[in-house]
């Protein structure tokens, strides 16, 4: 019975440690993504990006729309 109690405590400690490590990795992912997005795109993270620990930014990059150019008429050169 004592071995079962020790095994249960060991399992509980292992699960608690992995949950804490998972949360720490998530925070690091959010910080890294926020720093990158802030530096390169000059914006804040969206809610979806923050809730997914920053991984949704990597997998769902939006395709950039081509920049629209202004069409101007050319005038004739004075002769």
Secondary structure, 3 states (H helix, E strand, C coil): CHHHHHHHHHHHHHHHHHHHHHHHHHHHHHHHHHHHHHHHCCCCCCHHHHHCCCHHHHHCCCCCCCCCCCCCCCCCCCC
